[in-house]
């Protein structure tokens, strides 16, 4: 549950480095058990953006000096005009697409490779898994998803687009990010933990240059804790540059938010239209803000 923003501390705004575009709203072809914004195939509660809205967001972002563009959803590849959106974005800035990977066919990968080769800016594709184990992953994301993601990773790399594969920093039994299962006498280094297991999985699947991003679990939705909130005291002497909301904004069909995690949530919208109106301090009112404060989490690639 979101927290009352009335007395929340504020994060100062520094500059617009990153703009997120929630191109398909919460429309997705999967129904993941843990989805933080409840995306799925039913009527999305955050609507899909029109082509005019997407281009207007990119144009305004460029005018305001944005350094990177990110497409997210929902599942971006469901948008009928999505290749054109990527092409338009690549005319202006480095661009990243966050996708579940299940809709990336050989033809889609080839199209993305062509767009990347024609642009002076970089194109990054991020794929998502929830576990290194097929059965555990598909229990969350749906049967067959694990294999489709690995296939997408190989297809993208074959087009010169080695993807970034993300995995949640979950605990599987006694396994943590740095340590392998204690039953195996985990050594405490990355080679035996989740990071190392994911790297080895990608290598075995044929991805020659594994690129990995481990993200923390956000305390929201069913994991939200009512008493997890930031107070002004937490931020005394704090380095605000560690918070992504000081240089990030997220655009949806219904307005602009401080970050993609909070898009669409009550009390989080900063503007109904113009990005320029949002370049001001934002309230750190949500339980997810505590995760960013504690971990230095960024939704950017690295």
C-alpha positions in Angstrom: 0.0 0.0 0.0 1.3 3.5 -0.8 2.0 5.9 2.1 0.5 9.3 2.8 2.7 11.8 1.1 1.6 14.8 3.2 4.6 15.0 5.5 7.2 13.1 3.4 10.7 14.5 2.9 11.5 15.8 -0.6 14.3 14.9 -3.0 15.8 17.9 -4.8 15.8 17.9 -8.6 19.2 18.3 -10.2 18.9 17.8 -14.0 17.0 15.6 -16.4 19.4 12.8 -17.3 16.9 9.9 -17.9 13.4 9.8 -19.4 11.3 6.7 -19.1 8.4 6.2 -21.5 5.8 3.7 -20.4 4.7 3.1 -23.9 2.2 0.3 -23.4 1.1 1.4 -20.0 0.3 -1.8 -18.0 -0.6 -3.9 -21.1 1.5 -7.1 -21.1 1.2 -10.5 -22.6 2.3 -12.2 -19.3 0.6 -12.3 -15.9 3.6 -12.5 -13.6 2.7 -13.4 -10.0 4.8 -10.6 -8.5 4.4 -7.7 -11.1 5.0 -4.4 -9.2 2.6 -2.5 -11.4 0.0 -5.3 -12.0 0.6 -5.5 -15.8 -1.2 -8.1 -17.8 -3.3 -8.9 -20.9 -6.6 -7.5 -19.5 -7.7 -3.9 -19.9 -4.7 -2.0 -18.6 -5.2 0.4 -15.7 -2.4 2.6 -17.2 -3.4 3.1 -20.8 -1.2 2.6 -23.9 0.4 5.8 -25.1 -0.4 7.1 -28.6 2.3 7.7 -31.2 1.8 11.5 -30.8 2.3 11.2 -27.0 5.5 9.2 -27.4 7.0 11.6 -29.9 5.9 14.6 -27.8 7.6 13.1 -24.7 10.8 12.5 -26.6 10.8 15.9 -28.2 10.3 17.7 -24.9 12.9 15.5 -23.2 15.5 16.4 -25.8 14.6 20.1 -25.4 15.2 19.7 -21.7 18.6 18.1 -22.2 17.8 14.4 -21.5 20.8 12.1 -21.9 19.0 8.7 -22.2 15.6 7.3 -23.2 14.1 4.2 -21.8 11.0 2.3 -23.1 9.0 0.2 -20.6 5.5 -1.1 -19.9 3.8 -3.5 -19.7 5.4 -5.1 -22.6 6.7 -2.5 -25.1 6.7 -4.9 -28.1 2.9 -5.1 -27.9 2.6 -1.6 -29.2 1.8 -1.7 -33.0 4.1 1.2 -33.7 6.9 0.2 -31.4 9.7 -0.2 -34.1 8.9 3.3 -35.2 9.2 4.6 -31.7 12.6 3.0 -31.3 13.7 4.5 -34.6 12.5 7.9 -33.6 14.2 7.7 -30.2 17.5 6.7 -31.7 17.6 9.9 -33.8 17.9 11.8 -30.5 19.6 9.8 -27.7 20.9 6.5 -26.5 17.9 4.2 -26.0 17.0 1.2 -23.9 14.1 -1.2 -24.1 12.9 -3.2 -21.1 11.1 -6.3 -22.3 10.1 -9.7 -21.0 11.7 -11.1 -24.2 8.9 -13.5 -25.3 8.0 -11.5 -28.4 11.5 -11.2 -29.8 11.7 -13.4 -32.9 14.5 -13.6 -35.4 12.7 -11.0 -37.5 12.3 -8.6 -34.5 16.0 -9.0 -33.5 17.1 -8.3 -37.1 14.9 -5.2 -37.2 16.5 -4.0 -33.9 19.9 -4.7 -35.3 19.2 -2.7 -38.4 18.0 0.3 -36.3 21.0 0.2 -34.1 23.4 0.0 -37.0 21.8 3.0 -38.6 22.0 5.2 -35.5 24.9 7.1 -34.0 23.4 6.3 -30.6 23.5 3.0 -28.7 20.5 0.7 -28.4 20.3 -1.6 -25.4 17.8 -4.3 -24.8 17.1 -5.6 -21.3 15.5 -9.0 -20.7 14.0 -10.2 -17.4 14.2 -13.4 -15.5 13.0 -14.2 -11.9 15.2 -17.2 -11.3 18.2 -19.0 -12.8 16.1 -22.2 -12.5 13.5 -22.9 -15.3 10.9 -24.3 -13.0 11.2 -21.5 -10.4 11.2 -18.8 -13.1 8.2 -20.2 -15.0 6.2 -20.6 -11.7 6.3 -16.8 -11.6 6.2 -15.8 -15.2 4.4 -18.6 -17.0 5.2 -21.9 -18.7 7.8 -21.6 -21.4 9.0 -18.1 -20.6 12.4 -19.2 -19.4 13.3 -20.8 -22.7 11.9 -17.9 -24.7 14.1 -15.4 -22.8 17.2 -17.4 -23.4 16.3 -17.7 -27.1 15.8 -13.9 -27.3 19.2 -13.3 -25.7 20.9 -15.5 -28.3 19.0 -13.9 -31.2 19.8 -10.4 -30.0 23.5 -11.1 -29.6 23.6 -12.6 -33.1 22.5 -9.1 -34.3 25.3 -7.3 -32.4 23.0 -6.5 -29.5 24.2 -8.4 -26.5 21.3 -7.9 -24.0 21.4 -7.0 -20.4 19.6 -9.7 -18.4 18.1 -8.7 -15.1 17.4 -10.8 -12.1 15.8 -9.9 -8.8 18.0 -10.0 -5.7 15.9 -12.8 -4.1 16.8 -15.3 -1.5 16.4 -18.9 -2.7 16.6 -21.1 0.4 19.8 -19.8 2.0 21.3 -18.4 -1.2 22.1 -14.7 -1.5 23.5 -12.5 -4.2 27.1 -13.0 -3.0 27.0 -16.5 -1.5 26.1 -19.8 -3.0 23.8 -22.2 -1.1 25.3 -22.9 2.3 24.8 -26.6 1.8 27.5 -26.3 -0.9 29.7 -24.3 1.4 29.2 -21.0 -0.4 32.6 -19.1 -0.7 31.1 -15.6 -0.5 32.2 -14.6 -4.0 30.2 -13.7 -7.1 31.3 -16.9 -8.9 29.1 -19.1 -6.7 26.1 -16.9 -6.0 23.2 -15.8 -8.1 25.3 -13.6 -10.3 27.7 -16.4 -11.1 24.9 -18.9 -11.7 23.2 -16.4 -14.1 26.4 -15.8 -16.0 27.0 -19.5 -16.4 23.5 -20.1 -17.5 23.8 -17.4 -20.3 27.2 -18.8 -21.4 25.7 -22.3 -21.6 22.8 -21.0 -23.7 25.2 -19.5 -26.2 25.4 -15.9 -25.1 29.1 -15.2 -25.5 29.2 -11.9 -23.7 26.8 -12.1 -20.7 25.7 -8.7 -19.3 23.9 -8.9 -16.0 22.0 -6.5 -13.7 20.8 -7.6 -10.2 18.0 -5.6 -8.8 16.7 -5.4 -5.2 13.2 -6.5 -4.2 11.0 -3.4 -3.8 8.7 -3.3 -0.8 5.4 -2.6 -2.6 2.2 -4.4 -3.6 1.9 -7.5 -1.4 5.4 -6.9 0.0 4.6 -3.3 1.2 5.1 -2.5 4.8 3.0 0.3 6.2 5.7 1.5 8.6 8.5 1.6 6.0 8.8 5.3 5.2 11.5 8.0 5.1 11.5 10.9 7.5 13.5 14.1 7.3 15.9 12.6 9.8 16.9 9.8 7.4 18.1 12.4 4.9 20.3 14.6 7.2 23.7 14.6 5.4 22.4 12.2 2.8 24.0 12.3 -0.7 20.9 12.9 -2.8 22.7 12.1 -6.0 22.2 8.4 -5.0 18.5 8.8 -5.6 17.4 8.3 -9.2 14.5 10.7 -8.8 16.9 13.7 -8.7 17.5 13.2 -12.4 14.8 10.9 -13.7 11.2 11.4 -14.9 8.7 8.8 -16.3 6.0 9.6 -18.8 2.7 7.7 -19.1 -0.5 8.2 -21.1 -2.0 10.1 -18.1 0.9 12.2 -16.9 4.5 12.5 -15.6 6.0 10.8 -12.5 9.3 10.9 -10.6 10.3 7.4 -11.6 9.0 4.3 -13.3 8.4 2.5 -10.0 5.8 5.0 -9.0 4.1 5.6 -12.3 0.3 5.6 -12.0 0.2 5.4 -8.2 -2.0 7.7 -6.1 -0.2 10.8 -5.0 2.8 10.2 -7.3 1.8 12.2 -10.4 3.8 15.4 -10.8 2.1 16.7 -13.9 -0.8 15.9 -16.2 1.2 16.8 -19.3 4.4 18.8 -19.5 7.7 17.3 -18.3 9.0 20.8 -17.6 6.5 21.2 -14.9 7.9 18.3 -13.0 11.5 19.5 -12.7 11.2 20.3 -9.1 11.6 18.5 -5.7 9.5 15.3 -5.3 8.1 13.7 -2.2 9.7 10.5 -1.0 6.5 9.1 0.3 6.3 5.5 -0.8 7.7 2.3 0.7 9.6 1.8 -2.6 11.5 5.0 -1.8 13.0 3.3 1.2 14.5 0.6 -1.1 16.2 3.2 -3.2 17.5 5.0 -0.1 18.9 1.8 1.4 20.4 0.3 -1.7 21.2 3.1 -4.1 18.9 1.3 -6.6 18.7 2.8 -10.1 16.3 1.6 -12.8 19.0 2.6 -15.4 21.2 -0.1 -16.9 24.1 0.2 -14.5 
